[in-house]
Amino acid sequence: MIRNIPNKLTRPSMMKLLDDHCARVNRRRGAVAAAYDFLYLPMDFSSRQRGSNKGYAFVNFTTADAARGLHYALHGRSWNRSLGSAKIISIAAAYMQGRQRLVRHFSRSTFACHTDEYLPAFFSPPRDGAADPPPADPRNLGRRVPAVQQLVWVRRGEAS
């Protein structure tokens, strides 16, 4: 689990960050040592933060060593200043572990959003940062339902 994510970061931007990390590790080791197969960046649809993420993401790496490598590389560091955030990255183990368990959990969920980009995604084959062959597109999980308009109750000329 990645915490303290700048709220304006999008799923494609998070995928690029993870792809770049995996590519660096794999180049250094000369083999595929870092890859991820699941990503969910929950979004905040409240009126104040509409379209922003909630500041955390669930990522499943294919090995425990790959997850530890991300922790070593990013935990306690600042986000890139170009994101306009002074947040410090926090990497921690999530309660739910493993792609199968994450896929099973999120496949049964519904999400009130207008685009598949906001849904949890898994990748098969896993993404390892390699440009060749091109990485597979995400396979989205869960069911998208139209967002419900916020209801305003009116009591005899008085809005609440």
C-alpha positions as a Markdown table, in Angstrom:
| # | Residue | x | y | z |
|---|---|---|---|---|
| 1 | Met | 0.0 | 0.0 | 0.0 |
| 2 | Ile | 1.3 | 3.4 | -0.9 |
| 3 | Arg | 0.2 | 6.3 | 1.2 |
| 4 | Asn | 0.5 | 10.1 | 1.1 |
| 5 | Ile | -0.1 | 10.2 | -2.7 |
| 6 | Pro | -0.6 | 13.7 | -4.1 |
| 7 | Asn | -4.3 | 14.0 | -4.7 |
| 8 | Lys | -4.0 | 15.1 | -8.3 |
| 9 | Leu | -2.0 | 12.0 | -9.3 |
| 10 | Thr | -3.9 | 9.8 | -11.8 |
| 11 | Arg | -3.8 | 6.0 | -12.4 |
| 12 | Pro | -1.7 | 6.4 | -15.7 |
| 13 | Ser | 0.8 | 8.6 | -13.7 |
| 14 | Met | 1.0 | 6.0 | -10.9 |
| 15 | Met | 1.5 | 3.3 | -13.5 |
| 16 | Lys | 4.3 | 5.3 | -15.1 |
| 17 | Leu | 6.0 | 5.7 | -11.7 |
| 18 | Leu | 5.7 | 2.0 | -11.0 |
| 19 | Asp | 6.8 | 1.0 | -14.5 |
| 20 | Asp | 9.9 | 3.3 | -14.2 |
| 21 | His | 10.8 | 1.8 | -10.8 |
| 22 | Cys | 10.5 | -1.8 | -12.1 |
| 23 | Ala | 12.5 | -1.0 | -15.2 |
| 24 | Arg | 15.3 | 0.5 | -13.1 |
| 25 | Val | 15.4 | -2.5 | -10.8 |
| 26 | Asn | 15.3 | -5.0 | -13.7 |
| 27 | Arg | 18.0 | -3.2 | -15.6 |
| 28 | Arg | 20.3 | -3.2 | -12.6 |
| 29 | Arg | 19.7 | -6.9 | -11.9 |
| 30 | Gly | 19.8 | -8.0 | -15.5 |
| 31 | Ala | 16.5 | -10.0 | -15.1 |
| 32 | Val | 12.9 | -9.5 | -14.2 |
| 33 | Ala | 13.1 | -9.0 | -10.5 |
| 34 | Ala | 10.3 | -6.3 | -10.1 |
| 35 | Ala | 6.9 | -6.5 | -11.6 |
| 36 | Tyr | 3.4 | -5.7 | -10.4 |
| 37 | Asp | 0.0 | -7.2 | -11.4 |
| 38 | Phe | -2.6 | -5.1 | -9.5 |
| 39 | Leu | -3.2 | -1.4 | -9.0 |
| 40 | Tyr | -6.1 | 0.4 | -7.4 |
| 41 | Leu | -6.0 | 4.2 | -6.8 |
| 42 | Pro | -9.3 | 5.0 | -5.1 |
| 43 | Met | -10.9 | 8.3 | -6.2 |
| 44 | Asp | -12.7 | 11.0 | -4.1 |
| 45 | Phe | -15.9 | 12.2 | -5.6 |
| 46 | Ser | -16.9 | 14.5 | -2.8 |
| 47 | Ser | -17.9 | 18.0 | -4.0 |
| 48 | Arg | -14.6 | 19.5 | -2.7 |
| 49 | Gln | -12.2 | 16.9 | -4.1 |
| 50 | Arg | -14.1 | 15.8 | -7.3 |
| 51 | Gly | -11.8 | 13.7 | -9.5 |
| 52 | Ser | -8.9 | 13.6 | -7.0 |
| 53 | Asn | -7.5 | 10.4 | -5.6 |
| 54 | Lys | -7.9 | 9.6 | -1.9 |
| 55 | Gly | -4.2 | 9.7 | -1.2 |
| 56 | Tyr | -3.4 | 6.0 | -1.1 |
| 57 | Ala | -3.1 | 3.1 | -3.6 |
| 58 | Phe | -3.1 | -0.7 | -3.4 |
| 59 | Val | -0.3 | -2.3 | -5.4 |
| 60 | Asn | 0.5 | -6.0 | -5.7 |
| 61 | Phe | 4.0 | -6.9 | -6.6 |
| 62 | Thr | 4.6 | -10.4 | -7.9 |
| 63 | Thr | 7.2 | -11.2 | -5.3 |
| 64 | Ala | 7.9 | -10.1 | -1.7 |
| 65 | Asp | 11.4 | -9.0 | -2.8 |
| 66 | Ala | 9.9 | -6.6 | -5.4 |
| 67 | Ala | 7.6 | -5.1 | -2.8 |
| 68 | Arg | 10.5 | -4.7 | -0.4 |
| 69 | Gly | 12.5 | -3.0 | -3.2 |
| 70 | Leu | 9.7 | -0.4 | -3.7 |
| 71 | His | 9.7 | 0.2 | 0.1 |
| 72 | Tyr | 13.5 | 0.7 | 0.0 |
| 73 | Ala | 13.4 | 3.0 | -3.0 |
| 74 | Leu | 10.5 | 5.3 | -2.1 |
| 75 | His | 9.5 | 5.1 | 1.6 |
| 76 | Gly | 10.3 | 8.3 | 3.5 |
| 77 | Arg | 11.1 | 10.3 | 0.3 |
| 78 | Ser | 9.4 | 13.4 | -1.0 |
| 79 | Trp | 7.2 | 13.3 | -4.1 |
| 80 | Asn | 8.5 | 15.1 | -7.2 |
| 81 | Arg | 8.0 | 18.8 | -6.7 |
| 82 | Ser | 6.3 | 19.0 | -10.2 |
| 83 | Leu | 3.3 | 17.3 | -8.5 |
| 84 | Gly | 2.9 | 20.4 | -6.3 |
| 85 | Ser | 3.0 | 18.3 | -3.1 |
| 86 | Ala | 5.2 | 18.3 | 0.0 |
| 87 | Lys | 3.9 | 14.9 | 1.1 |
| 88 | Ile | 6.3 | 12.2 | 2.2 |
| 89 | Ile | 5.8 | 8.8 | 0.6 |
| 90 | Ser | 4.8 | 6.0 | 3.0 |
| 91 | Ile | 4.9 | 2.3 | 1.9 |
| 92 | Ala | 3.2 | -0.3 | 4.1 |
| 93 | Ala | 1.8 | -3.8 | 3.9 |
| 94 | Ala | -2.0 | -3.8 | 3.2 |
| 95 | Tyr | -4.4 | -5.9 | 5.2 |
| 96 | Met | -5.3 | -7.8 | 2.0 |
| 97 | Gln | -2.4 | -9.5 | 0.3 |
| 98 | Gly | -2.0 | -11.3 | -3.1 |
| 99 | Arg | -3.5 | -10.8 | -6.5 |
| 100 | Gln | -6.0 | -13.6 | -6.2 |
| 101 | Arg | -7.5 | -12.2 | -3.0 |
| 102 | Leu | -7.5 | -8.6 | -4.4 |
| 103 | Val | -9.2 | -9.7 | -7.6 |
| 104 | Arg | -11.8 | -11.8 | -5.8 |
| 105 | His | -12.6 | -8.9 | -3.4 |
| 106 | Phe | -12.8 | -6.1 | -6.0 |
| 107 | Ser | -14.6 | -8.1 | -8.7 |
| 108 | Arg | -17.7 | -8.2 | -6.5 |
| 109 | Ser | -17.6 | -4.4 | -5.8 |
| 110 | Thr | -19.5 | -1.6 | -7.5 |
| 111 | Phe | -18.0 | 1.8 | -8.1 |
| 112 | Ala | -19.9 | 5.0 | -8.7 |
| 113 | Cys | -17.7 | 6.6 | -11.3 |
| 114 | His | -17.9 | 7.7 | -14.9 |
| 115 | Thr | -14.7 | 6.1 | -16.3 |
| 116 | Asp | -13.0 | 2.7 | -16.2 |
| 117 | Glu | -9.8 | 4.5 | -15.3 |
| 118 | Tyr | -11.1 | 4.8 | -11.7 |
| 119 | Leu | -11.7 | 1.0 | -11.3 |
| 120 | Pro | -9.2 | -1.4 | -9.8 |
| 121 | Ala | -7.0 | -3.0 | -12.4 |
| 122 | Phe | -5.0 | -6.2 | -12.8 |
| 123 | Phe | -2.4 | -6.9 | -15.4 |
| 124 | Ser | -1.7 | -10.2 | -17.2 |
| 125 | Pro | 1.1 | -10.5 | -17.9 |
| 126 | Pro | 2.4 | -8.4 | -15.0 |
| 127 | Arg | 3.9 | -5.0 | -15.8 |
| 128 | Asp | 7.7 | -5.0 | -15.4 |
| 129 | Gly | 8.6 | -1.6 | -17.0 |
| 130 | Ala | 9.7 | -3.1 | -20.2 |
| 131 | Ala | 8.7 | -1.3 | -23.4 |
| 132 | Asp | 9.1 | -4.4 | -25.6 |
| 133 | Pro | 6.8 | -6.1 | -25.8 |
| 134 | Pro | 4.4 | -3.2 | -25.0 |
| 135 | Pro | 2.7 | -3.7 | -21.6 |
| 136 | Ala | -0.8 | -5.1 | -21.6 |
| 137 | Asp | -3.7 | -2.8 | -21.0 |
| 138 | Pro | -5.3 | -3.0 | -17.6 |
| 139 | Arg | -8.1 | -5.4 | -17.0 |
| 140 | Asn | -10.6 | -3.5 | -14.9 |
| 141 | Leu | -12.4 | -5.1 | -12.0 |
| 142 | Gly | -15.7 | -4.4 | -10.4 |
| 143 | Arg | -18.8 | -2.8 | -11.9 |
| 144 | Arg | -19.2 | 0.8 | -12.8 |
| 145 | Val | -22.6 | 2.4 | -11.9 |
| 146 | Pro | -23.7 | 5.9 | -12.6 |
| 147 | Ala | -22.8 | 8.3 | -9.7 |
| 148 | Val | -25.9 | 9.3 | -7.8 |
| 149 | Gln | -26.6 | 13.0 | -7.8 |
| 150 | Gln | -26.5 | 14.5 | -4.3 |
| 151 | Leu | -30.0 | 15.1 | -3.1 |
| 152 | Val | -30.9 | 18.4 | -1.6 |
| 153 | Trp | -33.8 | 18.4 | 0.8 |
| 154 | Val | -35.9 | 21.4 | 0.9 |
| 155 | Arg | -38.2 | 22.3 | 3.8 |
| 156 | Arg | -40.6 | 25.0 | 3.0 |
| 157 | Gly | -38.3 | 27.5 | 1.4 |
| 158 | Glu | -35.3 | 26.4 | 3.4 |
| 159 | Ala | -32.5 | 24.3 | 1.9 |
| 160 | Ser | -30.3 | 22.1 | 4.1 |
